[in-house]
């Protein structure tokens, strides 16, 4: 690859990543969330009976202390509650409240709005091509750095 092409690709992907994250942060702030917190709530809401912190961490692809810190930052929102695990007194199950569940459609709407804004008026074939190329790039990078570097964020 020509150095100028590599520089252009690097610059474009870096800009896209930073701008997407900034746009996502702005949109999520309207919901009282920060990037990453919405994924955590979305995953929890899909589990009717909740999850332990260890299960949540595994699903997010992070260590349990990271999941614990993320939950602590969300604690004041009233979007989940902690329930003891009957079979293991050392663990708690994190269960989304009705307020947290009500936030899920707003999260999904934010994701949809951002995706629509990002890809604009690409026709369906071009949109599919763009997503295929990005999925292939993601797979190659995952092979380079491993699965742990990519969460569901």
TACOR-V750223 format. One record per residue. RES is the residue in one small letter. PHI is phi as a letter, one per 20 degrees, with the letter a starting at -180 (* if undefined). BURIAL is # if it has 16 or more other ideal C-beta (glycine too) atoms within 10 Angstrom, else .. D_FIRST is the distance of its C-alpha to the first C-alpha in Angstrom with 1 decimal. Layout:
BEGIN
<<RES;PHI;BURIAL;D_FIRST> <RES;PHI;BURIAL;D_FIRST>>
END
This chain:
BEGIN
<<x;*;.;0.0> <x;f;.;3.8> <x;g;.;6.3> <x;f;.;8.4> <x;f;.;6.6> <x;f;.;6.6> <x;f;.;10.1> <x;f;.;11.1> <x;f;.;10.6> <x;g;.;12.3> <x;f;.;14.9> <x;f;.;15.7> <x;f;.;16.1> <x;f;.;18.2> <x;f;.;20.3> <x;g;.;20.9> <x;f;.;22.0> <x;f;.;24.3> <x;f;.;25.7> <x;f;.;26.4> <x;f;.;28.1> <x;f;.;30.1> <x;f;#;31.2> <x;f;#;32.1> <x;f;.;34.1> <x;f;.;35.9> <x;f;#;36.9> <x;f;#;37.9> <x;g;.;40.0> <x;f;.;42.2> <x;e;#;43.0> <x;n;.;43.6> <x;c;#;40.5> <x;d;.;37.4> <x;g;#;34.0> <x;o;#;34.3> <x;f;#;38.1> <x;f;#;37.9> <x;f;#;36.0> <x;g;#;38.7> <x;f;#;41.5> <x;f;#;40.0> <x;f;#;39.7> <x;f;#;43.2> <x;f;#;44.7> <x;f;.;43.5> <x;d;.;45.7> <x;g;.;49.3> <x;e;.;50.8> <x;n;#;48.2> <x;b;#;46.3> <x;f;#;46.7> <x;f;#;44.4> <x;f;.;42.9> <x;f;#;42.3> <x;f;#;40.7> <x;g;#;38.5> <x;f;.;37.3> <x;f;#;36.6> <x;f;#;34.6> <x;m;.;32.7> <x;c;#;34.3> <x;e;.;37.1> <x;g;.;40.7> <x;f;.;41.3> <x;f;.;38.4> <x;f;#;39.9> <x;f;.;43.3> <x;f;.;42.1> <x;f;#;40.6> <x;f;#;43.9> <x;f;.;45.8> <x;f;.;44.0> <x;e;#;44.9> <x;g;.;48.5> <x;f;.;50.2> <x;f;#;48.9> <x;m;.;51.3> <x;e;#;48.6> <x;b;#;49.4> <x;c;.;52.2> <x;d;.;52.5> <x;c;.;54.8> <x;f;.;55.9> <x;e;.;54.9> <x;g;.;58.2> <x;e;.;57.2> <x;b;.;55.5> <x;f;.;57.1> <x;e;.;54.1> <x;d;.;51.7> <x;c;#;51.7> <x;d;#;50.3> <x;e;#;48.5> <x;c;#;49.7> <x;f;#;48.6> <x;e;.;51.6> <x;f;.;52.5> <x;f;.;51.0> <x;f;#;47.7> <x;f;#;47.8> <x;f;.;48.5> <x;f;#;45.4> <x;g;#;43.1> <x;f;.;43.3> <x;f;#;42.5> <x;f;#;39.4> <x;f;.;38.3> <x;f;.;39.0> <x;f;#;36.9> <x;f;#;34.0> <x;f;.;34.6> <x;f;.;35.0> <x;f;#;31.8> <x;f;.;29.8> <x;f;.;31.4> <x;f;.;30.8> <x;f;.;27.1> <x;e;.;26.4> <x;l;.;29.0> <x;e;.;30.2> <x;g;.;27.4> <x;f;.;29.1> <x;g;.;29.4> <x;f;.;26.8> <x;f;.;24.1> <x;f;.;25.2> <x;f;.;24.9> <x;f;.;21.4> <x;f;.;20.4> <x;f;.;22.2> <x;f;.;20.8> <x;f;.;17.2> <x;f;.;18.4> <x;f;.;20.4> <x;f;.;17.7> <x;f;.;15.6> <x;f;.;18.9> <x;f;.;19.6> <x;f;.;16.4> <x;f;.;17.1> <x;f;.;20.8> <x;f;.;20.1> <x;f;.;18.3> <x;d;.;21.2> <x;n;.;24.1> <x;f;.;26.4> <x;f;.;28.3> <x;f;.;25.6> <x;c;.;26.0> <x;e;.;29.4> <x;f;.;30.7> <x;f;.;30.2>>
END
